[in-house]
Amino acid sequence: MFHVPQIKVPATFIRGGTSKGVFFRLQDLPERCQVPGEARDKLFMRVIGSPDPYSAHIDGMGSATSSTSKCVILAKSSVPEHDVDYLYGQVSIDSAFVDWSGNCGNLSTAAGAFALHAGLIDPSRVPQNGTCVVRIWQANIKKTIIAHVPVTNGQVQETGDFELDGVTFPAAEIVLEFIDPSDDGEEGGSMFPTGNLVDDLEVPVDVVKSGTLKATMISAGIPTVFVNAEDIGYTGTELREAINTDAKALERLEQIRIAAALRMGLIKTPEEALKRQHTPKIAFVSRPKDYQSSSGKAVQAADVDLLVRALSMGKLHHAMMGTCAVAIGTAAAIPGTLVNQAAGGVAREAVRFGHPSGTLRVGAQAALVDGQWVVTKAIMSRSARILMEGWIRVPGDCF
């Protein structure tokens, strides 16, 4: 019996922030996969090893977590005053689906570095030593991200002493600026899709007996719904195991996410949530408390402004998604949101929050303009490092 042999596709495996993914240059993809569609989705699923009923990704590059089931395509930008177009695909672990509805803030860091590694930046703009400013067009959400990538001897500097909670080893710091990260009306209509800083969100009575939850629903960085930890029976100090080993808890949190997706106008029916797993994110917040992070590091209440725990693709994230951090920073800057209230209820342009792996600082510049809140920029620091480069091999008939 004849079997189609494997093919080789040039690829680079990169850690960006607290995520990692497989990066491709658009021109290196098989021709059928250079355009959006079924062939591209099938290729990316095979690269990652999905769908996998064993939830292990043994036969692929993924690691069966939302932080590692990711593929990225970069190309020279088609948008004026940008260097590269960056397209991100979140690959479902247990279903045949690639979600293109949002961005990955962590891999935005790696996108800036990969743009230089892959030769997609005009050499005249790359300093011999210093910082290269990479202007990224985030094609999923049509937003601008500016990455400040350190360069030594004309190459991306990857090693350094910048420490990021959730990443084991230090590396070089890359500063990201998310320009005008709020929704521009394409989906939710505004930064606050309901028009309110806090809503009474209707949820099933098996989520909360009253059938309603106080919620802040925001589209900044990524569509996110914030609820108070105490309102759903948590302290805000929980680690992954406390949530991810509790199937009933995960189902309740998913019901909140679905209710928010409907209220934000992201889906029209609950069934559509199955095909929109990446967005919106759900997060719960609380006032500062002492706790021990997943690495054993002690986080003191005095070290942070608030605590946040967020879920990605149905599981509590081991640290914090970069785009969700943008949503946190933006909501914290706006008096009246649940995030701002948890952070003490004062005006601020930066916030340090505690997450399962430690702490993270993010800044945001928000202002009230003509009765509407707008955010001009959010800033945070991450790091990126190439783990492997060469070729991905997949069966030639998988796409």
SULNOR-V951154 format. One line per field, one symbol per residue. ss: DSSP state (2 for helix, 1 for strand, 0 for the rest). phi: phi as a letter, one per 30 degrees, with the letter a starting at -180 (. if undefined). burial: I if it has 9 or more other ideal C-beta (glycine too) atoms within 8 Angstrom, else O. A space follows every 50 residues. Layout:
BEGIN
ss->???
phi->???
burial->???
END
This chain:
BEGIN
ss->00000111111111110011111112220022200002222222222200 00000000000000000001111111000000011111111000000110 00002222222222222000002220000111111111000011111111 11001100000100000000100111111001000000000000000011 11000000000111111111001111112222000000022222002222 22222222222220000002222220000011111100001100000110 22200111111100110000022222222222000002222200000001 1111100111111111111001111111111101111111111110000
phi->.dbdddccbeabcbdbhcbbaccbdedddeedcdbdkdddddddddddjc dbddhbhdcaddbibddbcbbbcbbedcceibcbcbcbccdddcbdaccc dbccddddddddddededicceedccddbkbccccccdddchbcbccccd bbhibedcdlcdcbejcdcdaddbccccdhdddcjdbdjadcedibdbbc cdbedddbddibbdbccbcbiaebccbdeddciccjcdceddcdccdddd ddddddddededddidbcbeddddcbddbddcbbbaddbdacdddjddcc eddbcacbbbcbhibdddbadddddddddddddcejdddddddjicdaca bcbcbeclbbcbcaccacbhicdbbdabbacbbbadcablbdcbedcdb
burial->OOOOOOIOIIIIIIIIIIIIIIIIIIOOIIOIIIOOOOIIIIIIIIIIII IIOOOOIOOIIIOIIIIIIIIIIIIOIOOOOIIIIIIIIIIIIOOOIIII OIIIIIIIIIIIIIIIIIOIIOOOOIOOOOOIIIIIIIOIOOIIIIIIII IOOOOIIIOIOIOIIIIOOOIIIIIIIIIIIIIOOOIIOIIIIOOOOIIO IOIOOOIIOOOIIIIIIIIIIIIIIIIIIIIIOIOIIIIIOIIIOOOOOI OIIIIIIIIIIIIIOIIOOOOIIOOIIIIIIIIIIIOIIOIOIOOOOOIO OOIIIIIIIIIIIOIIIIIIIIIIIIIIIIIIIIOOIIIIIIIIOOOIOI IIIIIIIIIIIIIIIIOOOOOOIIIOIIIIIIIIIIOOOOOIOIIOOOI
END
